[in-house]
Amino acid sequence: LAPLCTIALLATPAHATPPPVGTSTATVQLTGWLHVDDLEMRDVDLVVSVNGAQSRVRVNNSGRFEVNLPGESAVTLRFEKPGHVAKEITVDTRNLQDGGFDGQRKRQVKMAVIMEQERYMGGLTFAGPVGRIGFEQGGGCVAVEHTRTTEPAKRRGVMEF
């Protein structure tokens, strides 16, 4: 039987060194649901960066997306939609097989992301990733951290007079 885990805060600083590219065969199946007010997913852009290599992931009409992540990886998921503030989530798959999870080749993590409309953010954007997902060293349990820290949004275009 796999050990029972609880969600804990991930104590990894934002400037932590990304994990090295490993040879682990363990993977994480990340399943998520994206929510937007207009329920329109055709113009959602989800870019997944794994150890620096980028790819686009499809978000289906119900907002569901699925990403398989390799072990020993540094991953960034960036969600963009016109009229909404972009969000990033980082995933650190080090320690994926720690604890009693060493016999399991594929782990599963489920999550949800809610996109914020720009008009309700008062000219603010998120100051870095809004969430971090990792695995506890020694135990392998899922560790999650959330933040809603904001900063003034950068201007997008050149003003002409």
Backbone bond lengths (Angstrom), bond angles and torsions (degrees), N, CA, C in turn:
res aa  C-N    CA-C-N  psi(-1)  N-CA   C-N-CA  omega(-1)  CA-C   N-CA-C  phi
1 L - - - 1.446 - - 1.517 110.07 -
2 A 1.331 116.11 143.09 1.462 121.01 176.94 1.524 108.73 -77.23
3 P 1.334 117.60 146.84 1.460 119.47 179.45 1.520 110.70 -66.97
4 L 1.311 115.56 151.51 1.462 122.22 177.19 1.522 107.65 -82.31
5 C 1.324 117.09 129.56 1.460 121.11 -177.37 1.509 110.55 -117.49
6 T 1.302 114.85 154.80 1.456 120.95 172.19 1.513 107.39 -117.87
7 I 1.324 116.53 154.97 1.453 120.12 178.05 1.510 108.09 -79.39
8 A 1.333 115.72 133.09 1.453 122.11 -179.65 1.520 108.64 -130.95
9 L 1.316 116.88 164.20 1.455 120.23 177.38 1.510 109.70 -71.91
10 L 1.302 116.13 137.91 1.449 122.47 178.34 1.516 108.30 -84.30
11 A 1.299 117.38 116.49 1.455 121.90 -176.44 1.518 110.93 -93.89
12 T 1.333 117.53 55.60 1.445 122.59 178.11 1.518 107.84 -113.70
13 P 1.333 118.23 123.33 1.453 119.43 179.72 1.525 110.75 -64.65
14 A 1.341 115.59 153.97 1.457 120.84 -177.38 1.529 112.09 -62.75
15 H 1.310 118.16 -23.36 1.458 121.69 -177.80 1.532 112.19 -98.11
16 A 1.321 118.03 16.84 1.461 121.49 -177.36 1.522 111.02 -62.07
17 T 1.324 115.86 147.41 1.450 121.50 177.46 1.519 109.17 -68.02
18 P 1.349 117.57 132.72 1.452 118.60 -179.97 1.522 110.45 -65.10
19 P 1.321 116.57 152.04 1.459 118.66 -179.94 1.514 110.33 -66.29
20 P 1.324 116.86 153.48 1.461 119.44 178.37 1.526 110.22 -71.69
21 V 1.331 114.31 158.43 1.457 118.64 175.22 1.522 106.41 -72.31
22 G 1.326 117.00 121.72 1.453 121.02 -175.58 1.512 112.82 -107.41
23 T 1.308 114.73 -179.85 1.454 120.45 179.47 1.521 110.54 -109.50
24 S 1.316 117.09 14.50 1.456 121.63 -178.83 1.522 110.44 -63.57
25 T 1.344 116.30 142.63 1.465 120.38 176.20 1.517 111.46 -95.01
26 A 1.322 117.32 -1.74 1.457 121.01 179.17 1.524 109.74 -70.61
27 T 1.328 116.37 146.00 1.460 121.19 178.50 1.526 110.21 -135.00
28 V 1.330 114.77 163.83 1.457 122.63 175.07 1.520 107.14 -121.79
29 Q 1.314 116.55 126.63 1.458 120.98 173.34 1.519 106.77 -94.86
30 L 1.333 116.04 109.58 1.454 122.39 -179.10 1.519 107.41 -98.78
31 T 1.333 116.16 115.57 1.461 121.88 178.54 1.513 107.29 -113.14
32 G 1.321 116.21 131.09 1.446 119.45 -177.36 1.511 112.46 -138.84
33 W 1.324 114.08 164.66 1.455 122.52 176.66 1.509 107.11 -128.37
34 L 1.321 115.26 127.38 1.451 122.30 179.39 1.520 108.58 -102.33
35 H 1.330 115.93 134.38 1.466 119.96 178.00 1.519 109.10 -117.06
36 V 1.338 115.33 130.06 1.456 122.15 172.21 1.522 107.09 -131.99
37 D 1.327 116.82 147.10 1.467 120.98 -174.81 1.520 114.03 -59.20
38 D 1.339 117.54 -38.20 1.462 118.85 -176.97 1.536 113.21 -85.60
39 L 1.317 117.52 -0.38 1.464 124.13 178.32 1.531 113.30 59.33
40 E 1.312 118.11 17.14 1.463 123.25 -179.80 1.530 109.47 -98.89
41 M 1.339 116.63 118.33 1.460 120.52 -175.60 1.530 113.32 -105.95
42 R 1.341 118.49 -6.87 1.470 120.48 -175.96 1.521 112.91 -61.64
43 D 1.320 118.18 -29.98 1.463 120.35 -177.52 1.526 113.58 -102.14
44 V 1.327 117.09 14.57 1.466 121.20 176.17 1.532 108.33 -80.52
45 D 1.312 115.68 136.27 1.457 121.57 177.67 1.527 107.48 -117.50
46 L 1.321 116.96 117.04 1.469 122.25 176.69 1.521 107.55 -115.52
47 V 1.337 115.45 112.74 1.455 121.89 179.16 1.520 107.82 -109.12
48 V 1.327 116.00 127.19 1.458 122.12 179.82 1.524 107.90 -111.84
49 S 1.332 116.15 123.14 1.464 122.14 177.01 1.520 107.96 -108.29
50 V 1.332 116.62 119.39 1.462 122.12 178.38 1.518 107.51 -116.33
51 N 1.342 116.12 112.39 1.458 122.01 -178.74 1.525 111.48 49.87
52 G 1.347 116.78 38.72 1.454 121.97 176.81 1.523 115.54 94.10
53 A 1.322 119.24 -19.43 1.466 122.27 178.78 1.526 109.23 -87.80
54 Q 1.338 116.63 127.90 1.465 120.80 -176.42 1.527 111.89 -103.41
55 S 1.346 113.97 147.18 1.461 120.65 172.66 1.523 107.98 -149.11
56 R 1.313 115.58 156.76 1.463 121.66 177.29 1.516 108.73 -97.28
57 V 1.331 114.86 142.86 1.456 121.26 -179.94 1.521 108.13 -120.45
58 R 1.295 115.80 137.33 1.459 121.31 -179.83 1.526 110.06 -78.61
59 V 1.332 114.61 137.29 1.460 122.04 172.10 1.517 105.22 -107.82
60 N 1.356 118.20 122.65 1.462 119.00 -176.34 1.530 111.31 -75.91
61 N 1.316 116.79 176.87 1.471 121.66 -174.33 1.522 114.25 -62.29
62 S 1.325 117.48 -22.65 1.466 119.69 177.90 1.530 111.90 -90.68
63 G 1.346 117.44 0.03 1.461 121.41 179.72 1.516 114.10 93.04
64 R 1.326 117.04 2.34 1.469 120.40 -177.70 1.526 110.47 -82.00
65 F 1.328 115.24 140.72 1.466 120.71 173.85 1.518 107.92 -140.58
66 E 1.309 115.72 156.22 1.457 121.33 -179.12 1.522 108.77 -140.52
67 V 1.338 115.17 132.80 1.454 121.50 -179.26 1.520 107.94 -134.54
68 N 1.331 116.76 130.99 1.460 121.24 174.03 1.517 107.61 -99.77
69 L 1.327 116.32 121.81 1.457 122.65 -175.49 1.520 110.46 -111.30
70 P 1.323 117.45 136.46 1.464 120.18 177.04 1.525 111.54 -75.37
71 G 1.332 115.89 153.91 1.459 120.51 175.01 1.522 110.45 -67.22
72 E 1.322 115.94 161.99 1.467 122.80 178.46 1.519 111.95 57.74
73 S 1.329 117.55 42.30 1.462 121.61 -176.60 1.522 112.45 -127.63
74 A 1.334 114.66 154.43 1.459 122.75 171.28 1.523 105.98 -107.14
75 V 1.328 117.04 121.46 1.460 122.21 -173.30 1.524 110.14 -125.91
76 T 1.330 116.16 140.22 1.455 122.16 172.31 1.514 108.17 -126.49
77 L 1.332 116.29 128.63 1.458 122.08 173.70 1.519 106.70 -106.80
78 R 1.330 117.02 125.10 1.464 121.42 179.57 1.524 108.80 -118.35
79 F 1.332 115.68 121.23 1.458 123.65 -178.52 1.527 108.50 -104.60
80 E 1.338 116.87 126.79 1.456 121.51 178.06 1.522 109.31 -135.24
81 K 1.335 115.03 144.02 1.460 122.47 176.40 1.521 106.21 -154.34
82 P 1.336 117.55 132.43 1.466 119.24 178.94 1.532 111.52 -53.68
83 G 1.351 115.53 136.17 1.455 121.18 179.51 1.515 113.94 82.74
84 H 1.337 117.25 1.61 1.464 122.37 -179.17 1.526 109.48 -124.67
85 V 1.314 116.59 154.55 1.457 121.98 177.46 1.524 108.33 -79.53
86 A 1.332 116.55 129.40 1.468 121.35 179.50 1.529 110.02 -62.90
87 K 1.333 115.33 147.82 1.466 121.09 176.78 1.518 109.04 -129.85
88 E 1.335 114.96 144.52 1.462 121.07 174.85 1.514 109.70 -123.74
89 I 1.324 114.51 145.06 1.463 122.18 174.90 1.516 106.50 -131.66
90 T 1.328 116.74 134.73 1.459 119.72 177.22 1.524 109.47 -105.92
91 V 1.317 115.23 146.80 1.456 122.14 177.99 1.524 107.34 -130.84
92 D 1.320 116.35 128.53 1.463 123.29 178.94 1.529 106.57 -115.31
93 T 1.325 117.17 112.32 1.468 119.53 -175.18 1.529 113.47 -95.07
94 R 1.337 116.48 13.91 1.472 117.33 170.86 1.521 108.44 -63.94
95 N 1.277 119.08 157.15 1.467 125.18 177.70 1.521 112.34 65.61
96 L 1.311 117.10 13.81 1.457 123.06 -178.36 1.524 112.20 -57.68
97 Q 1.320 116.79 -36.55 1.464 120.45 -176.11 1.525 113.27 -103.67
98 D 1.329 117.40 10.72 1.462 120.08 178.03 1.528 110.87 -66.70
99 G 1.285 116.53 163.72 1.467 121.62 178.67 1.519 110.56 68.14
100 G 1.297 116.83 -143.03 1.460 121.76 -177.81 1.514 114.14 -85.42
101 F 1.330 117.76 11.96 1.459 120.59 -176.77 1.519 112.82 -94.36
102 D 1.331 118.12 4.30 1.452 120.25 -174.62 1.531 113.54 -65.23
103 G 1.288 119.03 -23.05 1.460 121.10 179.93 1.514 112.89 -87.37
104 Q 1.324 118.14 -10.25 1.460 120.95 -178.25 1.519 109.80 -94.55
105 R 1.309 117.42 123.49 1.456 121.76 -178.98 1.531 112.02 -78.14
106 K 1.337 118.15 -34.49 1.459 120.65 -177.96 1.524 109.77 -124.94
107 R 1.335 115.21 124.68 1.460 121.48 174.93 1.517 107.60 -100.39
108 Q 1.328 117.12 156.40 1.458 121.68 179.44 1.525 109.81 -124.04
109 V 1.338 115.60 133.62 1.455 122.43 176.52 1.524 106.57 -131.81
110 K 1.337 116.15 134.33 1.463 121.68 178.74 1.518 109.01 -116.35
111 M 1.334 115.48 144.53 1.460 120.07 -176.29 1.527 110.14 -152.36
112 A 1.320 115.97 168.10 1.464 122.10 175.67 1.523 108.32 -135.05
113 V 1.337 115.21 147.73 1.457 122.03 178.62 1.527 107.46 -131.18
114 I 1.326 116.57 129.60 1.465 121.93 177.88 1.518 107.61 -111.81
115 M 1.329 116.25 120.53 1.460 121.30 179.20 1.530 109.53 -82.59
116 E 1.328 115.85 137.49 1.459 123.10 -179.30 1.527 109.19 -99.83
117 Q 1.318 117.89 131.99 1.457 120.31 176.88 1.523 109.89 -71.55
118 E 1.329 116.05 139.85 1.467 121.21 -179.55 1.520 111.68 -58.00
119 R 1.324 117.33 -38.21 1.467 120.17 -175.73 1.527 112.87 -64.52
120 Y 1.330 118.01 -20.86 1.463 121.50 178.51 1.528 112.90 -95.80
121 M 1.331 116.73 -2.61 1.464 120.15 -176.26 1.530 112.96 -96.62
122 G 1.315 118.82 -1.05 1.468 121.97 174.99 1.514 114.03 57.82
123 G 1.333 117.86 39.70 1.461 120.94 178.19 1.517 114.21 77.58
124 L 1.326 117.31 14.34 1.470 121.48 179.99 1.521 110.77 -104.69
125 T 1.312 115.50 158.77 1.457 123.17 173.24 1.521 107.58 -135.30
126 F 1.311 117.55 167.72 1.464 120.15 -179.65 1.520 109.73 -79.17
127 A 1.322 116.37 136.28 1.463 123.19 -177.30 1.522 109.44 -90.37
128 G 1.309 116.42 71.31 1.457 120.68 -179.74 1.517 111.04 104.75
129 P 1.324 116.36 -172.55 1.471 120.37 -178.58 1.529 111.98 -60.11
130 V 1.337 115.92 140.66 1.465 120.88 178.20 1.525 111.51 -87.61
131 G 1.319 116.35 -10.64 1.452 120.00 179.13 1.514 111.40 -156.02
132 R 1.314 114.36 152.12 1.468 122.04 175.59 1.519 107.43 -133.07
133 I 1.314 115.12 133.22 1.461 121.23 177.13 1.518 107.03 -121.48
134 G 1.311 116.43 134.70 1.454 121.31 178.99 1.511 109.95 -151.62
135 F 1.316 115.82 -170.13 1.459 122.39 -179.63 1.518 107.94 -132.18
136 E 1.334 115.89 131.55 1.466 121.17 -175.43 1.523 111.51 -63.71
137 Q 1.327 114.58 135.90 1.457 120.21 177.33 1.520 109.63 -66.18
138 G 1.300 116.59 131.52 1.459 122.25 178.84 1.514 114.09 88.34
139 G 1.325 118.44 -32.35 1.462 121.53 -177.55 1.515 114.16 -110.48
140 G 1.328 117.09 -28.41 1.453 121.38 178.56 1.517 115.20 76.35
141 C 1.335 117.94 3.22 1.465 120.33 -179.99 1.522 110.55 -70.45
142 V 1.324 116.48 151.48 1.460 121.61 179.00 1.522 108.70 -66.93
143 A 1.331 115.25 133.64 1.457 122.28 178.06 1.526 107.57 -122.41
144 V 1.339 116.73 131.25 1.461 121.63 -174.23 1.525 110.08 -128.81
145 E 1.333 115.83 140.42 1.459 121.91 175.10 1.527 107.80 -133.26
146 H 1.328 116.93 135.30 1.470 122.86 178.21 1.521 108.52 -118.89
147 T 1.327 116.51 149.16 1.456 120.94 172.48 1.532 108.42 -149.76
148 R 1.303 115.98 150.11 1.469 121.15 176.39 1.529 109.30 -126.20
149 T 1.317 116.95 29.52 1.452 121.09 179.51 1.523 109.12 -63.99
150 T 1.345 115.95 131.60 1.459 120.61 -177.66 1.515 110.87 -120.34
151 E 1.330 114.95 165.78 1.453 122.80 175.70 1.520 107.53 -149.23
152 P 1.345 118.30 162.22 1.462 119.32 178.50 1.528 110.92 -60.27
153 A 1.326 116.03 136.18 1.462 120.91 179.06 1.516 109.94 -70.61
154 K 1.326 115.66 145.80 1.462 120.47 176.07 1.520 108.77 -76.57
155 R 1.282 116.07 144.58 1.464 120.04 178.80 1.515 109.44 -68.67
156 R 1.318 115.11 141.90 1.461 120.31 -174.56 1.511 115.48 -88.61
157 G 1.282 118.24 -31.07 1.458 118.96 -172.43 1.507 112.58 -131.65
158 V 1.302 115.18 172.33 1.448 122.17 177.84 1.523 107.71 -85.67
159 M 1.315 116.26 133.59 1.458 120.81 177.99 1.516 109.23 -85.08
160 E 1.311 117.12 131.56 1.456 121.65 177.07 1.516 109.07 -111.82
161 F 1.325 115.51 139.71 1.458 120.99 -179.98 1.502 110.56 -113.62
